[in-house]
Amino acid sequence: METVLRRSFKEYRLPTVLNTAGKKWFAPVLLLLMWHWITTGGRVKPILLPSPESVLWALVETLNSGELAHHLGASLVRVLEGFALAAFLGIGLGMALGLSPLLSQMTEGIIQLLRPIPPIAWLPLAILWFGIEEGSKVFIITLGAFFPIFLNVLQGIRQTNEKVVEVARVFKVPRSKFIRKVIVPGSMPFIVAGLRIGLGYAWMCVVAAELSGGMSGIGYMLMDSRALAQTDRVLVGMLAIGVVGKTMDYVLQRLERKIIRWRSFYNGT
Amino acid sequence: MAELLQRHLGSRGTPLLILRNVSKKYGNSGQELMALQDLSFSVFPREFLCILGPSGCGKTTLLRIIAGLEPDYQGTVTLEGEPISGPGLERGVVFQEHRLLPWLTVTENLELALHKSNNGGKRELIRSYVQLVGLSGFEDAYPSQLSGGMAQRVAIARALINKPKLLLMDEPFGALDALTRLRMQQEILRIWEKEKTTVLLVTHDIEEAVYLGDKIIVLSQRPGTIKRIVEVNIPRPRNRSEPRFLQVRRQIYDELVEK
């Protein structure tokens, strides 16, 4: 009875090759096939949704002409500038407020008020202050990336285990050593998580800011292509945004595992 | 025998720690909870004192008061005549859980607690304490790579590294398995003899108290009061199955259970 059950269970199992590689590629391949099917045979107008083949050609074209690299490069520079500024401010202010109850009480109200304002809502003001090109965009990115970084650093410090703090008290660990050896490493998972979220926000903000003005960047390329009815190039731009965003997150994720070796991760099972 | 006698006589010298009418209340005026009531006793230098009581009798609170982690209490606690008002390096603490910092290695954990101005001897000193607790070779291990017993050994080394006059231990072996616990009891006696320190150990394990203590303070159920102070005049190493041991154990057992 037992063997029969076991065999019948085995029969329903997918072959192992499909099991490992298949899991990752199943959804993308299915999507691609559907996309191909919808866009061939005149089912959908190419201006609404071009075929995957024409998007591929547009990709090759924009790569060859250097257009894609130019716009991506412009966006990347802005993101890195804004993100670096946000990381500096977010970590700095997060630490300052996290380690000073007085400071955090004094600033709590203003932070609660500013936080719900979407970064992009600052754009009109930012353009007035910093001009339509680089300045306003970097400002928006900084603002977008700042809050997740800042709030995570703050939370990371505040979640420090009381028991560990007691150890520091019992052994009279000096304040600066306490911050360096206890507070900062203990909040590192939160800090890195904040940086990851912040980088994601920065990337979203740059596209949003570029969509609303300027003459370069991947967001500009999207709007420009739409104006010229080159939907395949719009899709190339969108895919590039996805790929770059994913790559940046991957780099930070690797960095996270490298920094926080002492922690074992839960994989969801 | 001579040494024992001497220790006994010597211990009647000046007490290291004196508690006078110590009480501790939790909560505010409306709902007060008396945790400890009117405790008075002394601990003499080189003494191994056990505080024994059922859970909830306030024995951990008592230890925390002596450690300086509970500044809000009634009565007086003095260490070498100085009233205790906060944590101090002349008292080393081992908690129930090891409380090592997971992101620091064994060496770094000890370094965190170590107060020493000249950098030169630091590493040597740390190494000697790692050796004292029998963990040579694990200097660079992270706490997650250690077993519960090993981690608690590091915690003991950390508590001793500033050469405290008084070692405070709060059910230090409570979370360990039975065999490891027996081993650690032998180990703490060895370390105590080698370091010539004074130990105050809190436990709810009668056998542990009889095996370790020169003196056992038996606390009652909440509010914690001193039921009895038992002098354990059994020479070490003590045998857990010898009549005298069993007799003391029985005596305390009856005391705690009868009520």
Interface residues (C-beta under 8 A of the other chain):
Chain A: K163 V164 E166 V167 A168 R169 V170 F171 K172 V173 K177 K181 V182 P185 G186 M188 I260 W262 R263 S264
Chain B: A67 G68 L69 P87 G88 L89 R91 V93 F95 E97 R99 L101 P102 W103 L104 E108 L112 A113 H115 Y142 S144 R158 N162
